[in-house]
Structure formats: structure tokens, C-alpha cells
């Protein structure tokens, strides 16, 4: 049976163009000239996609989007907007539209949007990936709410801004959005914006042509092109310099890129997800991040809770981490003594889940029994910095581990004092930016 499309527009010529294009994709089309007619068709037919204009004789296209969200949540809606009307497009996405198409309608763009919409798993359908509850662990109310939001936003093309402290699992959230979306079979391309030198950023994002600069020996595809058809995850988006923010904004709005050294633009089909551990709105207010780019990226915001705010999930997370450590070890299986779990439950986690993983891995490695007792649990705040070392008991921890933890704590404190600015943190510690990046990678910070 053919899949069915509802086309809502008061312009007969545009309705015909859309119908012809959809019919060539082996889709059955129904046309409506206004909202009233569209609602009658929705009652009598089951549709797989709806295309609607924003301006209709008897109301706003957003009214129809809202109606479909309330009564036909399984039906993706793409809205047709006036060229360059970004604010209207963003409003439509926030109302729950799957995507938007700018006038004049480009048929190739229309076909790609339709294909992506028709590939979205139906609500309640068993996803082809490991269920979210097994990947994004936690029975707390905040985690249940987060999983529900992920399921919802995965069904759209909207940009998503993921905010959360270091170590909370922002990349895992982004990856789940991709895996539950209609783009799951297409590329997943994560990139840390803070790890790309500013002078190479434009080339990294948009690619370059042979001979465009010293060392450009061949045409090279950028991240947008590599991710075409899929999802581009921009981690630590706050690290982008202003000059790059302007170019990124244009690429997102126009859905086009121009490689360095090229005179031509070409279209790309990419969904943007971004994340940062800093408060991006505060950076906007401080003049360090463009308001228009923030507005365009922050169509939907997801907040990943700190571990300290969902302590009831610590036993479940601990069990999962220990299971992984046992599975990856040739040693006798180890488990936690009740007192050890109590220590983990009370600890203040500055590094969130990542810190819990480090604590357990260290205890697992150093413990020579099959029961990890409280004395085996070495917490971050029990490692003194240099000016406290005189009070530290010699020999209680291997020297390499002790020094590594001192270095790790110093890195965390420097980054916090610098409000997440890695360059400033490196200056505080008297090291180069390259060395800072190496240390952050070494300690998985």
C-alpha cells in the first residue's frame, strides 16, 4: 500500500507541483486548500506526511501543526515558509514541525525532507538500537523526563542544544537522538569545537580546494560534507570564535557551504546537534556568542542533570560500571561491599558520571580481593594538592596514581577558574595549549 501525503496550500499551482513531486516518489497525495479541509481529510484518511504552507485563508499554518501534534502525534509535518524568514521557521520547529521548506521550493530539498520524514520510526515501535533505558541509565524523574524528550526530538529535524556539566553524558544524549531518528543509517559525525585550531576551523568545517593554502595538496571534504544526510554533533560549541560563528550561522540558514578556495556553494543536508558545559545564554549576554546563532541552534534545549541531583541512580550506574569492568578483566569477578556503596552515594561529584567511572576503575585496579571495601575507595577530594601533601600518608597509594590525581585536580580547578576557557587555563598552569589538550584527553576531562 502506498504511503499517503497531505498537501495543504491555497495556491493551486504550488499544490500541483508538490503533488507531482510526491507522486514521483510513489506516494499517494491528497490536497487541501485550507485548514478546515485539511482537518476533514485527517479524520477520513491516515497520512504518513503533511506539507503545509504557513499562510492559509482560514488561519496560520502553526495552528494546523499544533492540531496535528495534539491529535496525530505520529504524523510528521513540514511547513513551507517565505524565503529568508528564519524566525517563522524556528517558531514552526518549536511548535513541533518536523522541518521547514523555504520558498521558492527546491524539489531536491523537498524530496530529501520527505525521505527523512518517512523513515522516522512510528511512536511505540521497537527501535533498532539498544533501548534507551539500557544506554541512558537512571530511574530518577529527571532521567525519565530526559528519555521522553529524546524520543520526541528524535522525530524532527530541529537543531537541539544540549546543556550539561562536564561528564554528564551530553554526547551519549546526542548519539541517541541520531540513532532514534530517520537519519540513523546516515553518518554520525561528532566534533569537539575546542580541539580545532582557529586558523584551520573553516577548512575543517567546509573543506577546501587543492592549492587554496599552503599544504592543500588535494580537494578535501569538510565535516558538513562528510555528515551530509546524517547528523553533525558540535561539542563545546561555545569555543567557536566569532568569525566562525558568522559562517556557521549562514551555512545552517542557507543549507549550503562553500569550501575554502572555491567560488561556488553547494547544498548539504545535515542535522545540527550541539552541546556545551557552559551557560551559552550567559556567553551571549557577555558578547562572546552571537545572539542570532544561539537563537538558531537553541530551537529545542535539553538539560542533562548532574549526578549530584539524581543520587538515587548511583547504585544502578555503579552496578553497570562494575559489570563492564568485570567483563573487560581477566581477574576474579569483583563486587562492592555495602559500606563502599554508601561512600559513593554520599560523595560530591564534580566530574559527574565520568568521575564515578574513574573512582570505580581505580578501586577495581588497586583492590587485590574480590570485594571492594571502603578503604579501597579513593575519592578525588581525598587527594591533596601540593600545599597539602605534608598531611598525606606516604605509601597508602602508588606514587604514579597520587601524582596523576594531583595533576587531574589542578586541571579541573584551572578550567573552572577560567570559566571553561582552555587557553586561559593553560596560561594559569604555565603550559602550552597543545599540552593542555593532551592532558585533558589523557584524563578524559
C-alpha positions, 0 to 999 in steps of 0.5 A: 500500500502506498504511503499517503501525503497531505498537501495543504496550500491555497495556491493551486499551482504550488499544490500541483507541483508538490503533488507531482513531486510526491507522486514521483516518489510513489506516494499517494497525495491528497490536497487541501486548500485550507485548514478546515479541509485539511482537518476533514481529510485527517479524520477520513484518511491516515497520512504518513506526511503533511506539507503545509504552507504557513499562510492559509485563508482560514488561519496560520499554518502553526495552528494546523501543526499544533492540531496535528501534534495534539491529535496525530502525534505520529504524523510528521509535518513540514511547513513551507515558509517565505524565503529568508524568514528564519524566525517563522521557521524556528517558531514552526520547529518549536511548535513541533514541525518536523522541518521547514521548506523555504520558498521558492521550493527546491524539489531536491530539498523537498524530496530529501525532507520527505525521505527523512520524514518517512523513515522516522520510526512510528511512536511505540515501535521497537527501535533498532538500537539498544533501548534507551533505558539500557544506554541512558541509565537512571530511574530518577524523574529527571532521567525519565523526563530526559528519555521522553524528550529524546524520543520526541526530538528524535522525530524532527529535524530541529537543531537541539542544544544540549546543556550539561556539566562536564561528564554528564553524558551530553554526547551519549544524549546526542548519539541517541537522538541520531540513532532514534531518528530517520537519519540513523543509517546516515553518518554520525559525525561528532566534533569537539569545537575546542580541539580545532585550531582557529586558523584551520576551523573553516577548512575543517568545517567546509573543506577546501580546494587543492592549492587554496593554502599552503599544504592543500595538496588535494580537494578535501571534504569538510565535516558538513560534507562528510555528515551530509544526510546524517547528523553533525554533533558540535561539542563545546560549541561555545569555543567557536570564535566569532568569525566562525560563528558568522559562517556557521550561522549562514551555512545552517540558514542557507543549507549550503557551504562553500569550501575554502578556495572555491567560488561556488556553494553547494547544498548539504543536508545535515542535522545540527546537534550541539552541546556545551558545559557552559551557560551559552545564554550567559556567553551571549549576554557577555558578547562572546556568542552571537545572539542570532546563532544561539537563537538558531541552534537553541530551537529545542534545549535539553538539560542533562542533570548532574549526578549530584541531583539524581543520587538515587541512580548511583547504585544502578550506574555503579552496578553497570560500571562494575559489570563492564569492568568485570567483563573487560578483566581477566581477574576474579569477578569483583563486587562492592561491599555495602559500606563502599556503596554508601561512600559513593552515594554520599560523595560530591561529584564534580566530574559527574558520571565520568568521575564515578567511572574513574573512582570505580576503575581505580578501586577495581585496579588497586583492590587485590580481593574480590570485594571492594571495601571502603578503604579501597575507595579513593575519592578525588577530594581525598587527594591533596594538592601540593600545599597539602601533601605534608598531611598525606600518608606516604605509601597508602597509594602508588606514587604514579596514581597520587601524582596523576590525581594531583595533576587531574585536580589542578586541571579541573580547578584551572578550567573552572577558574577560567570559566571553561576557557582552555587557553586561559587555563593553560596560561594559569598552569604555565603550559602550552595549549597543545599540552593542555589538550593532551592532558585533558584527553589523557584524563578524559576531562 
